[in-house]
Amino acid sequence: MSNETDRATPRPWRIETGRATDHVADDIFIVDANGAEVAKLATSLDESDGEKAALIVRAVNSHEKLVEACEYLMGILTPNQLYGKPGQDEPLGITNARAALAVARGN
């Protein structure tokens, strides 16, 4: 697969806290597969900071597999399944899959 994700930092990403640096011990770090810092989320009084970091990590780590799955399904569906019968609108699920793929590809 040769696209924008090939240039992204190595996956899987993961979350670390309290790195031994000048940072606050409770700061949340997103690091790549090599342990390099990708992002730092300074913790606040909001308890959802860890949940936000976890969502980012899950989205990045699952991106390629989700795109592959959508592309595979779009590739095996028949024209009638993809476009509906003549005179019918494209099925909503297919429209949504096309839109999701466009966003994932940066289109």
C-alpha positions as CSV (number, residue, x, y, z in Angstrom):
1,M,0.0,0.0,0.0
2,S,1.7,3.2,-1.1
3,N,-0.1,6.3,0.1
4,E,0.0,9.0,2.8
5,T,-0.1,6.4,5.6
6,D,3.3,5.0,4.4
7,R,4.9,8.3,5.5
8,A,3.2,8.3,8.9
9,T,5.1,7.5,12.0
10,P,5.6,3.7,12.8
11,R,2.6,2.0,14.2
12,P,1.3,0.8,16.5
13,W,1.0,4.0,18.5
14,R,0.5,3.7,22.3
15,I,0.0,5.9,25.3
16,E,2.6,6.6,28.0
17,T,2.3,8.8,31.1
18,G,4.9,10.4,33.4
19,R,7.9,10.3,31.1
20,A,11.2,11.1,32.8
21,T,11.7,14.6,31.4
22,D,10.9,18.1,32.4
23,H,7.2,17.4,31.7
24,V,4.5,17.2,34.4
25,A,4.3,13.6,35.6
26,D,0.6,13.4,34.7
27,D,1.0,14.5,31.1
28,I,-0.2,12.0,28.6
29,F,2.1,11.1,25.6
30,I,1.3,9.4,22.4
31,V,4.3,7.6,21.1
32,D,5.0,5.6,18.0
33,A,6.2,2.0,17.7
34,N,9.8,3.1,18.4
35,G,8.8,5.1,21.5
36,A,9.3,8.5,19.8
37,E,6.9,11.2,21.0
38,V,4.1,11.9,18.5
39,A,2.0,14.2,20.7
40,K,1.7,15.4,24.2
41,L,-1.6,16.0,25.9
42,A,-1.2,18.2,29.0
43,T,-3.7,16.9,31.5
44,S,-6.3,19.2,32.9
45,L,-9.1,18.9,35.4
46,D,-11.0,17.0,32.6
47,E,-10.9,13.3,33.4
48,S,-11.6,12.5,29.7
49,D,-8.0,13.4,28.7
50,G,-7.0,9.8,28.8
51,E,-10.1,8.8,26.8
52,K,-9.2,11.4,24.1
53,A,-5.7,10.1,23.8
54,A,-7.0,6.5,23.6
55,L,-9.4,7.5,20.8
56,I,-6.6,9.1,18.8
57,V,-4.4,6.0,19.2
58,R,-7.2,3.6,18.2
59,A,-8.1,5.7,15.2
60,V,-4.5,5.7,13.9
61,N,-3.8,2.1,14.7
62,S,-7.0,0.9,13.0
63,H,-6.9,3.2,10.0
64,E,-5.2,0.9,7.5
65,K,-7.3,-2.2,8.4
66,L,-10.6,-0.2,8.2
67,V,-9.6,1.2,4.7
68,E,-8.6,-2.3,3.5
69,A,-11.9,-3.7,4.7
70,C,-14.0,-1.0,3.0
71,E,-12.0,-1.4,-0.2
72,Y,-12.4,-5.1,-0.1
73,L,-16.1,-5.0,0.4
74,M,-16.5,-2.4,-2.3
75,G,-14.5,-4.6,-4.7
76,I,-16.6,-7.8,-4.2
77,L,-20.1,-6.2,-4.4
78,T,-21.9,-6.6,-7.7
79,P,-22.9,-3.4,-9.6
80,N,-26.5,-3.9,-8.5
81,Q,-25.4,-4.1,-4.9
82,L,-23.2,-1.0,-5.3
83,Y,-25.5,1.2,-7.4
84,G,-28.9,-0.3,-6.9
85,K,-31.2,-1.2,-9.8
86,P,-31.7,1.2,-12.6
87,G,-33.8,4.1,-11.3
88,Q,-33.0,3.5,-7.7
89,D,-30.7,5.5,-5.5
90,E,-27.4,4.0,-4.4
91,P,-27.9,2.2,-1.1
92,L,-27.1,4.4,1.9
93,G,-24.5,2.0,3.3
94,I,-22.6,2.2,0.0
95,T,-22.8,6.0,0.0
96,N,-21.5,6.1,3.5
97,A,-18.7,3.7,2.7
98,R,-17.6,5.9,-0.3
99,A,-17.7,9.0,1.9
100,A,-15.6,7.3,4.7
101,L,-13.0,6.1,2.2
102,A,-12.8,9.6,0.7
103,V,-12.1,11.1,4.1
104,A,-9.6,8.3,5.0
105,R,-7.8,8.9,1.7
106,G,-7.7,12.7,2.2
107,N,-10.0,13.4,-0.8
